[in-house]
């Protein structure tokens, strides 16, 4: 059984409650920190997610854990007519709504407060679902994946971008040094929440990746599962399909 990692002390509430609080707290600095911590490479990874989604020509796309809407905005390039950005954190969504308005994409993108484990949309509603750096924050991973499976149309595609751990020398050793020491230090410089980036680095290092996550997707009903490691394995893009029957 995997260790449940929470941002704060266990007495401060469930993982879901703590994750919401954490992202509300760091929302103002989140985009800047993402660029600094990833050296801007995260934007390249998101473009690859969009390219995979675009291959299936979706009309309705759900972006879970949308945060400030970076991926939701990028998904406009997939040709989707409707994109829903869903997130637990009102603080992150408020910034996302500003971003959407500034780019005059209100007619295409809707930003919604919601829970990935209780998605308030009917069965088989979306052609594609995306999650960028969000599945490791699910309180109940299987429950979240089952909800994604439910709202996907038969033949619909799930594309997940998530952190992973390099397995080859010297990238593995460099990753450990960066995530255990440098990333939390950078987070403390920019954020008033000292625990947040310690949690983000620890949860990244402990989340199942590669074959382990493929097996979790398979267990929850998905087929045609493929993983695409990115940048020496520090992140991975997963593609999976809901069976047509």
BELBEL-V878943 format. One record per residue. N is the residue number from 1. RES is the residue in one letter. D_LAST is the distance of its C-alpha to the last C-alpha in Angstrom with 2 decimals. Layout:
N|RES|D_LAST / N|RES|D_LAST
//
This chain:
1|X|31.38 / 2|X|31.75 / 3|X|34.82 / 4|X|34.26 / 5|X|36.27 / 6|X|37.56 / 7|X|39.74 / 8|X|42.59 / 9|X|44.16 / 10|X|41.83 / 11|X|44.14 / 12|X|43.25 / 13|X|39.95 / 14|X|36.30 / 15|X|34.69 / 16|X|32.93 / 17|X|36.29 / 18|X|38.03 / 19|X|35.58 / 20|X|35.94 / 21|X|39.71 / 22|X|39.84 / 23|X|37.99 / 24|X|40.05 / 25|X|43.13 / 26|X|42.42 / 27|X|40.71 / 28|X|43.81 / 29|X|44.06 / 30|X|40.43 / 31|X|39.97 / 32|X|43.35 / 33|X|42.76 / 34|X|39.40 / 35|X|41.21 / 36|X|44.07 / 37|X|42.17 / 38|X|39.73 / 39|X|42.45 / 40|X|40.24 / 41|X|37.62 / 42|X|34.93 / 43|X|34.98 / 44|X|34.20 / 45|X|31.19 / 46|X|29.87 / 47|X|30.31 / 48|X|28.09 / 49|X|25.35 / 50|X|25.80 / 51|X|25.68 / 52|X|22.32 / 53|X|20.91 / 54|X|22.66 / 55|X|21.00 / 56|X|17.81 / 57|X|20.09 / 58|X|18.86 / 59|X|20.44 / 60|X|20.01 / 61|X|20.60 / 62|X|21.37 / 63|X|24.00 / 64|X|24.43 / 65|X|27.91 / 66|X|29.14 / 67|X|32.76 / 68|X|35.16 / 69|X|32.47 / 70|X|33.09 / 71|X|29.47 / 72|X|28.66 / 73|X|31.59 / 74|X|30.66 / 75|X|27.13 / 76|X|28.88 / 77|X|29.27 / 78|X|25.50 / 79|X|25.94 / 80|X|23.91 / 81|X|25.34 / 82|X|24.91 / 83|X|25.14 / 84|X|25.41 / 85|X|27.41 / 86|X|27.12 / 87|X|29.69 / 88|X|31.58 / 89|X|34.92 / 90|X|36.75 / 91|X|39.29 / 92|X|36.89 / 93|X|35.23 / 94|X|38.70 / 95|X|39.36 / 96|X|35.98 / 97|X|36.79 / 98|X|40.12 / 99|X|38.54 / 100|X|36.15 / 101|X|39.11 / 102|X|41.35 / 103|X|38.90 / 104|X|38.48 / 105|X|34.69 / 106|X|34.57 / 107|X|32.85 / 108|X|29.87 / 109|X|29.79 / 110|X|29.82 / 111|X|30.93 / 112|X|29.93 / 113|X|31.14 / 114|X|28.26 / 115|X|26.90 / 116|X|23.95 / 117|X|23.39 / 118|X|23.44 / 119|X|22.01 / 120|X|23.28 / 121|X|20.50 / 122|X|17.83 / 123|X|14.14 / 124|X|12.15 / 125|X|15.64 / 126|X|16.07 / 127|X|15.04 / 128|X|16.67 / 129|X|18.43 / 130|X|21.54 / 131|X|23.92 / 132|X|27.28 / 133|X|29.43 / 134|X|27.96 / 135|X|25.62 / 136|X|28.70 / 137|X|30.11 / 138|X|27.35 / 139|X|29.04 / 140|X|25.98 / 141|X|23.83 / 142|X|20.92 / 143|X|21.08 / 144|X|21.11 / 145|X|18.09 / 146|X|16.14 / 147|X|17.36 / 148|X|16.37 / 149|X|12.76 / 150|X|13.00 / 151|X|14.63 / 152|X|12.48 / 153|X|10.36 / 154|X|6.81 / 155|X|8.41 / 156|X|11.49 / 157|X|14.14 / 158|X|16.41 / 159|X|19.88 / 160|X|22.44 / 161|X|26.12 / 162|X|28.03 / 163|X|31.29 / 164|X|31.59 / 165|X|34.61 / 166|X|36.20 / 167|X|36.79 / 168|X|39.49 / 169|X|43.20 / 170|X|44.64 / 171|X|41.64 / 172|X|40.76 / 173|X|44.34 / 174|X|44.58 / 175|X|41.39 / 176|X|42.76 / 177|X|46.06 / 178|X|44.51 / 179|X|42.04 / 180|X|44.46 / 181|X|47.57 / 182|X|47.43 / 183|X|44.32 / 184|X|45.50 / 185|X|48.98 / 186|X|47.78 / 187|X|45.79 / 188|X|48.95 / 189|X|50.93 / 190|X|48.70 / 191|X|47.30 / 192|X|49.14 / 193|X|46.56 / 194|X|47.65 / 195|X|44.81 / 196|X|41.94 / 197|X|42.01 / 198|X|42.84 / 199|X|39.59 / 200|X|37.59 / 201|X|39.03 / 202|X|38.67 / 203|X|35.05 / 204|X|34.28 / 205|X|35.98 / 206|X|34.23 / 207|X|30.57 / 208|X|28.30 / 209|X|27.58 / 210|X|26.30 / 211|X|24.72 / 212|X|25.23 / 213|X|23.15 / 214|X|20.46 / 215|X|20.25 / 216|X|20.05 / 217|X|17.07 / 218|X|15.34 / 219|X|16.45 / 220|X|14.83 / 221|X|11.25 / 222|X|11.63 / 223|X|11.43 / 224|X|13.75 / 225|X|16.51 / 226|X|19.88 / 227|X|23.15 / 228|X|26.05 / 229|X|29.38 / 230|X|31.82 / 231|X|35.64 / 232|X|36.49 / 233|X|33.62 / 234|X|34.79 / 235|X|31.39 / 236|X|27.90 / 237|X|25.03 / 238|X|21.56 / 239|X|18.45 / 240|X|14.95 / 241|X|11.46 / 242|X|8.59 / 243|X|5.39 / 244|X|3.79 / 245|X|0.00
//
